Amino acid sequence: MRPLTARLVEVQGLKKYFPVQKTFLETLLARKLQFVKAVDGISFDIERGEVFGLAGESGSGKTTTGRLLLRLVEPTEGKIAFDGVDLLLLKGDELQQFRRRMQVIFQDPYASLNPRMKIGEAIGDPLNIFRMATKEERKRLVIETMEKVGLEPSSILYDKYPHQLSGGQRQRVVIARALVLRPDFIVADEPIAMVDVSVRALILDLMMSLKKEFNLTYLFITHDLATAKYVCNRIAIMYLGKIVELGLLTKVFVTPKHPYTVALLSAVPIPDPKAERKKTIPKGEIPNPINPPSGCRFHPRCPYAEAICSQDEPKLQEIEKGHYVACHLFA
């Protein structure tokens, strides 16, 4: 048996370039292929048992990163190690066995559930795929998992269809489907984005209690830093395919260093109607990922940009123990 390591997931130099779709004539006339640089050379690790947050604007590459870790899409370049094993070297049955230990909670539960499949069948489908347990045992495991996530009365909901459930119940279904295989690692892609505000705290509490009970490790993808503050141990801030800041949540939130992180945190609401906060909203919009800016990708929107920012790309470097920033201000 291989000894347990502190790091469950290790990512090095991960890239994913998607070719731009063109017509046949455009392809003939084009001098070279164009690519959307969704993820462009990121490195990080996730420790066993922690909740690692990945935050940023839409289009920053968060969801693509999560899919890459699960090999739902193949990387253009880089290394992904899970429990000390290079996932990119695995194929066939070997990869299949590792997939059982890595599951995903998709952002939109209604879109990720088969409308013609009953809830009990949907939750039990992973057990069928991996040929785990008999038919009677599978139903028992599904009922047990449904009760764990608060889908009760489980005997009645078992035969319901997705459209017959509320948004909060559908979210619990996809959590149950990810949990039924008893995985080690779960990619939670905006897991509360599609549920009512009144239900979000309940879903987060459920995820944290399940983490403790089953010793889970989460990659928690979100654009909401207020939510990340509630659940994450460490957090990485992504911008246009790059990680610009990474560290303990307390460090990043209390003493943010990168101007982009400062801007994101300034937009987080304060639960006090009398409190005032200076908002530093970045000017303009996120640039085109096909032709990202040279140098620091945030420099066209940065209030502190200098000449070097448009010329040299800053490296993610440690400015204090466990706190990394990619910014020339801290070079």
GUTILO-218207 format. One record per residue (C-alpha): x, y, z. Coordinates in nm, 4 decimals. Each point is the difference from the previous one (the first is absolute). Example, Ala and Ser with C-alpha at 12.3 -4.5 7.8 and 13.67 -1.06 7.14 Angstrom:
residues 2
SITE        X        Y        Z
SITE   1.2300  -0.4500   0.7800
SITE   0.1370   0.3440  -0.0660
//
This chain:
residues 331
SITE        X        Y        Z
SITE   0.0000   0.0000   0.0000
SITE   0.1327   0.3421  -0.0970
SITE   0.0523   0.2333   0.3022
SITE  -0.2310   0.3009   0.0248
SITE   0.1479   0.3348  -0.0965
SITE  -0.1067   0.3424   0.1271
SITE  -0.0655   0.1173  -0.3560
SITE  -0.2921  -0.1710  -0.1703
SITE   0.0138   0.2020  -0.3238
SITE   0.3069   0.1593  -0.1601
SITE  -0.0177   0.2155  -0.3115
SITE   0.3040   0.1275  -0.1900
SITE   0.0072   0.2257  -0.3060
SITE  -0.3554  -0.0921  -0.1003
SITE  -0.1226   0.1404  -0.3327
SITE  -0.3118  -0.0411  -0.2081
SITE  -0.0292   0.1678  -0.3410
SITE  -0.3246  -0.0447  -0.1914
SITE   0.0277   0.0455  -0.3796
SITE  -0.2254   0.2736  -0.1352
SITE  -0.2699  -0.1398  -0.2273
SITE   0.0124   0.1506  -0.3491
SITE  -0.1668  -0.0542  -0.3335
SITE   0.1842  -0.1976  -0.2685
SITE   0.0836   0.3197  -0.1912
SITE   0.1288   0.1765   0.3122
SITE   0.2183  -0.3018   0.0760
SITE   0.1529   0.0117  -0.3512
SITE   0.0685   0.3742   0.0193
SITE   0.1294   0.0016   0.3553
SITE   0.3761   0.0047   0.0379
SITE  -0.0091  -0.1832   0.3298
SITE  -0.2458  -0.1631   0.2343
SITE  -0.1487   0.2038   0.2819
SITE  -0.0637  -0.1323   0.3491
SITE  -0.2037   0.1034   0.3018
SITE   0.2518  -0.0134   0.2837
SITE  -0.2450  -0.1105   0.2663
SITE   0.2671  -0.1204   0.2430
SITE   0.3523   0.1206  -0.0614
SITE   0.2714  -0.1481   0.2197
SITE  -0.1308  -0.0280   0.3560
SITE   0.1495  -0.1928   0.2919
SITE  -0.1462  -0.0800   0.3412
SITE  -0.0623  -0.2865   0.2392
SITE  -0.2973  -0.1084   0.2091
SITE   0.0652  -0.1556   0.3378
SITE  -0.1889  -0.3038   0.1172
SITE  -0.3128   0.0995   0.1909
SITE  -0.0011   0.3704  -0.0868
SITE  -0.2395   0.2226  -0.1920
SITE   0.2027   0.1741  -0.2696
SITE  -0.1791   0.2939  -0.1588
SITE   0.0350   0.1172  -0.3588
SITE  -0.1520   0.3437  -0.0574
SITE  -0.0193   0.2615  -0.2738
SITE  -0.2235   0.1585  -0.2608
SITE  -0.1902  -0.1996  -0.2590
SITE   0.2416  -0.1015  -0.2747
SITE   0.3044  -0.0186   0.2260
SITE   0.0433  -0.3760  -0.0499
SITE  -0.1351  -0.1345   0.3293
SITE  -0.2406  -0.2605  -0.1394
SITE   0.2496  -0.1142  -0.2642
SITE   0.2553  -0.0555   0.2774
SITE  -0.2449  -0.2187   0.1911
SITE  -0.0787  -0.2039  -0.3096
SITE   0.3701  -0.0436  -0.0722
SITE   0.0637  -0.1422   0.3466
SITE  -0.2646  -0.2653  -0.0663
SITE   0.1210  -0.0553  -0.3575
SITE  -0.3428   0.0872  -0.1356
SITE   0.2059   0.2036  -0.2471
SITE   0.3588  -0.0814  -0.0938
SITE   0.2692   0.2588   0.0779
SITE   0.2144   0.1612  -0.2684
SITE   0.3010  -0.0125   0.2289
SITE   0.0932  -0.0559   0.3630
SITE  -0.0178  -0.2600   0.2741
SITE  -0.2845  -0.1130   0.2271
SITE   0.0826  -0.2369   0.2851
SITE  -0.2683  -0.1576   0.2178
SITE   0.1164  -0.1727   0.3165
SITE   0.3513  -0.0118  -0.1417
SITE  -0.1035  -0.1538  -0.3351
SITE   0.0330   0.1895  -0.3298
SITE  -0.3552  -0.0025  -0.1363
SITE   0.1114   0.0831  -0.3515
SITE   0.1825  -0.3338  -0.0260
SITE  -0.3103  -0.2027   0.0866
SITE  -0.2291  -0.1596  -0.2552
SITE  -0.2866  -0.2457  -0.0107
SITE  -0.0727  -0.1943   0.3176
SITE   0.2714   0.1756   0.2001
SITE  -0.1516   0.3409  -0.0698
SITE  -0.3486  -0.1371   0.0657
SITE   0.0989  -0.1100   0.3494
SITE   0.1344   0.3455   0.0809
SITE  -0.3180   0.1599  -0.1335
SITE  -0.1912  -0.1757   0.2766
SITE   0.2026   0.1994   0.2512
SITE  -0.0605   0.3336  -0.1774
SITE  -0.3506   0.1363  -0.0460
SITE  -0.1620   0.3281  -0.1026
SITE  -0.2941   0.2159   0.1027
SITE  -0.1038   0.1955  -0.3093
SITE  -0.1242   0.3573   0.0136
SITE  -0.3450  -0.0618  -0.1492
SITE  -0.1640  -0.3091   0.1530
SITE  -0.2969   0.0113  -0.2369
SITE   0.2286  -0.0103  -0.3062
SITE   0.2189  -0.2761   0.1455
SITE  -0.2896  -0.2337   0.0824
SITE  -0.1722  -0.2179  -0.2598
SITE  -0.3641   0.1197  -0.0055
SITE  -0.1159  -0.3529  -0.0867
SITE   0.1878  -0.1664   0.2841
SITE  -0.1547  -0.0291   0.3451
SITE   0.1900   0.1490   0.2921
SITE   0.0896  -0.3374   0.1487
SITE   0.1299  -0.1210  -0.3369
SITE   0.2040   0.3190  -0.0504
SITE   0.1690  -0.0276   0.3390
SITE   0.0616  -0.3727  -0.0450
SITE   0.1299   0.0281  -0.3564
SITE   0.3685   0.0377   0.1081
SITE  -0.0344  -0.3292   0.1896
SITE  -0.1188  -0.1631  -0.3216
SITE   0.2858   0.1471  -0.1995
SITE   0.2590  -0.1362   0.2424
SITE  -0.1930  -0.3272   0.0490
SITE  -0.0099   0.0500   0.3761
SITE  -0.2401  -0.2027   0.2135
SITE  -0.3090  -0.1998  -0.0951
SITE  -0.3303   0.1575  -0.1003
SITE  -0.1350  -0.0255   0.3561
SITE   0.3231   0.1359   0.1495
SITE   0.0048   0.2868  -0.2479
SITE  -0.3492   0.1087   0.1000
SITE   0.0969  -0.0186   0.3666
SITE   0.3094   0.2145  -0.0638
SITE  -0.2022   0.2522  -0.2000
SITE  -0.2664   0.0295   0.2724
SITE   0.2707   0.0345   0.2633
SITE   0.1767   0.2728  -0.2008
SITE  -0.3266   0.1852  -0.0636
SITE  -0.0620   0.0134   0.3728
SITE   0.3545   0.1241   0.0581
SITE  -0.0608   0.3011  -0.2236
SITE  -0.3479   0.0746   0.1339
SITE  -0.2117  -0.1416  -0.2849
SITE  -0.2904  -0.1217   0.2089
SITE  -0.2313  -0.1822  -0.0052
SITE   0.2503  -0.1958  -0.2084
SITE  -0.2442  -0.2814  -0.0827
SITE  -0.2300   0.2492  -0.1750
SITE   0.2633   0.2211  -0.1649
SITE   0.1777  -0.3108  -0.1334
SITE  -0.2626  -0.0354  -0.2762
SITE  -0.0374   0.3701  -0.0806
SITE   0.1347   0.1707  -0.3136
SITE   0.2259   0.3095   0.0061
SITE  -0.2773   0.2375  -0.1093
SITE  -0.2080  -0.1067   0.3009
SITE   0.2623   0.1233   0.2456
SITE   0.0900   0.3491   0.1190
SITE   0.3312   0.1623  -0.0890
SITE   0.1429  -0.0743   0.3432
SITE  -0.1050  -0.3633  -0.0222
SITE   0.1565  -0.0378  -0.3459
SITE   0.3257   0.1416   0.1392
SITE  -0.0103  -0.2604   0.2757
SITE  -0.0529  -0.2678  -0.2665
SITE   0.3220   0.0895  -0.1832
SITE   0.1841   0.0109   0.3325
SITE  -0.1367  -0.3473   0.0806
SITE   0.1030  -0.1257  -0.3443
SITE   0.3562   0.1222   0.0607
SITE   0.0041  -0.1464   0.3500
SITE  -0.1439  -0.3452  -0.0678
SITE   0.3357  -0.1393  -0.1133
SITE   0.1642   0.1274   0.3202
SITE   0.2711   0.1953  -0.1872
SITE   0.3080   0.1684   0.1429
SITE  -0.0155   0.3159  -0.2125
SITE  -0.2924   0.2081  -0.1258
SITE   0.0077   0.2905  -0.2447
SITE  -0.2869   0.2285   0.1038
SITE  -0.0631   0.2344  -0.2937
SITE  -0.2110   0.2918   0.1266
SITE  -0.2097  -0.2461   0.2057
SITE  -0.2435   0.2613   0.1337
SITE  -0.0267   0.2323  -0.3014
SITE  -0.3315  -0.1449  -0.1207
SITE  -0.1864  -0.0207   0.3315
SITE  -0.2005   0.2634   0.1861
SITE   0.1879   0.2291   0.2358
SITE  -0.1991  -0.1405   0.2923
SITE   0.1296  -0.3519  -0.0752
SITE   0.3664   0.0808  -0.0633
SITE   0.1102  -0.0022   0.3628
SITE  -0.1715  -0.3367   0.0500
SITE   0.1819  -0.1522  -0.2990
SITE   0.3353   0.1340   0.1200
SITE  -0.0613  -0.1345   0.3515
SITE  -0.0895  -0.3361  -0.1532
SITE   0.3191  -0.0084  -0.2083
SITE   0.2144   0.0832   0.3035
SITE  -0.1660  -0.2659   0.2168
SITE   0.0471  -0.2594  -0.2756
SITE   0.3637   0.1028  -0.0346
SITE   0.0550  -0.0675   0.3686
SITE  -0.1938  -0.3272   0.0036
SITE   0.1622  -0.1506  -0.3115
SITE   0.3398   0.1734   0.0203
SITE  -0.0489   0.1680  -0.3379
SITE   0.2275   0.2401  -0.1838
SITE  -0.1659   0.2762  -0.2032
SITE   0.1021   0.2212  -0.2867
SITE  -0.2585   0.2737   0.0525
SITE  -0.0499   0.2109  -0.3139
SITE  -0.1813   0.3290   0.0495
SITE  -0.0276   0.3596  -0.1162
SITE  -0.1398   0.1007   0.3391
SITE   0.2752   0.0833   0.2479
SITE  -0.2539   0.0330   0.2814
SITE  -0.0833  -0.3684  -0.0484
SITE   0.3680  -0.0946  -0.0205
SITE   0.0598   0.1712   0.3336
SITE  -0.2564  -0.2306   0.1566
SITE   0.1481  -0.3334  -0.1128
SITE   0.3579   0.0193  -0.1333
SITE   0.3319  -0.0645   0.1738
SITE   0.2145   0.1354  -0.2831
SITE  -0.0945   0.1887  -0.3128
SITE   0.1465   0.0766  -0.3428
SITE  -0.1146   0.3035  -0.1975
SITE  -0.0113  -0.0551  -0.3774
SITE   0.0003   0.2610  -0.2736
SITE  -0.0034  -0.0771  -0.3707
SITE   0.1459  -0.3490   0.0368
SITE   0.2636   0.0936   0.2586
SITE   0.0212  -0.0235   0.3784
SITE   0.0809   0.3493   0.1276
SITE  -0.0161  -0.0652   0.3749
SITE  -0.0028  -0.3102   0.2192
SITE   0.0104  -0.0548   0.3728
SITE  -0.1822  -0.0686   0.3225
SITE  -0.3486   0.1460  -0.0134
SITE   0.0680   0.2130   0.3077
SITE   0.3111   0.1499  -0.1616
SITE  -0.1596   0.0679  -0.3374
SITE  -0.3123   0.1551   0.1509
SITE   0.1667   0.2058   0.2728
SITE   0.3086   0.1125  -0.1912
SITE  -0.0690  -0.0388  -0.3754
SITE   0.2984   0.0921  -0.2119
SITE  -0.0918  -0.0220  -0.3664
SITE  -0.2067   0.2976  -0.1276
SITE  -0.2497  -0.2419  -0.1550
SITE  -0.0568  -0.1755   0.3340
SITE  -0.0445   0.3385   0.1675
SITE  -0.2605   0.0937  -0.2612
SITE  -0.1916  -0.3269   0.0441
SITE  -0.0070   0.0343   0.3780
SITE  -0.1193   0.3596  -0.0205
SITE  -0.3163  -0.1252  -0.1731
SITE  -0.0916  -0.2415   0.2828
SITE  -0.3050   0.1391   0.1863
SITE   0.0353   0.0922   0.3662
SITE  -0.2935  -0.1068   0.2227
SITE  -0.0295   0.3476   0.1486
SITE  -0.2166   0.2680  -0.1677
SITE   0.2027   0.2786   0.1623
SITE   0.3407  -0.1328  -0.1020
SITE   0.1748   0.1592  -0.2958
SITE   0.2665  -0.1576  -0.2151
SITE   0.2012   0.1468  -0.2807
SITE  -0.0609  -0.2098  -0.3096
SITE   0.2902  -0.0388  -0.2413
SITE  -0.1833  -0.1446  -0.2986
SITE   0.2459  -0.0747  -0.2863
SITE  -0.0552   0.2102  -0.3089
SITE  -0.1100  -0.1661  -0.3226
SITE  -0.0760  -0.3666  -0.0509
SITE   0.2019  -0.3202   0.0140
SITE   0.2114  -0.0170  -0.3224
SITE  -0.0361  -0.2507  -0.2795
SITE   0.1615  -0.3331   0.1016
SITE   0.0942  -0.0620  -0.3641
SITE   0.2389   0.2962   0.0017
SITE   0.0703   0.0735   0.3668
SITE   0.2007   0.3130   0.0904
SITE   0.3764  -0.0259   0.0081
SITE   0.1795   0.0086   0.3318
SITE  -0.2373  -0.0033   0.2942
SITE  -0.3438  -0.0863  -0.1333
SITE  -0.1653   0.2332   0.2487
SITE   0.2060   0.3071  -0.0903
SITE  -0.2577   0.1612  -0.2391
SITE  -0.2445   0.0185   0.2923
SITE   0.2460   0.0541   0.2853
SITE   0.0140   0.3446   0.1697
SITE   0.3639  -0.0606   0.1002
SITE   0.1326  -0.1181  -0.3373
SITE   0.3511   0.1064  -0.0982
SITE   0.1995  -0.0412  -0.3187
SITE   0.1459  -0.3345   0.1073
SITE  -0.3514  -0.1415   0.0509
SITE  -0.0731   0.0059  -0.3737
SITE   0.3373  -0.1533  -0.0889
SITE   0.0893  -0.2734   0.2477
SITE  -0.2353  -0.2626   0.1366
SITE   0.0313  -0.0156   0.3807
SITE   0.0667  -0.3403   0.1548
SITE  -0.2004  -0.1387   0.2880
SITE   0.2423   0.0384   0.2886
SITE  -0.0144  -0.0446   0.3763
SITE   0.0001   0.3365   0.1773
SITE  -0.0576  -0.1517   0.3435
SITE  -0.0407  -0.3566   0.1213
SITE  -0.2789  -0.1646  -0.1971
SITE  -0.1101   0.3248  -0.1702
SITE   0.0749   0.0274  -0.3734
SITE  -0.0568   0.2981  -0.2307
SITE   0.0670   0.0608  -0.3715
SITE   0.0525   0.3781  -0.0076
SITE   0.2944   0.2287  -0.0789
SITE  -0.0930   0.2147   0.3006
SITE   0.1383  -0.2755   0.2207
SITE   0.2930  -0.1120  -0.2138
//
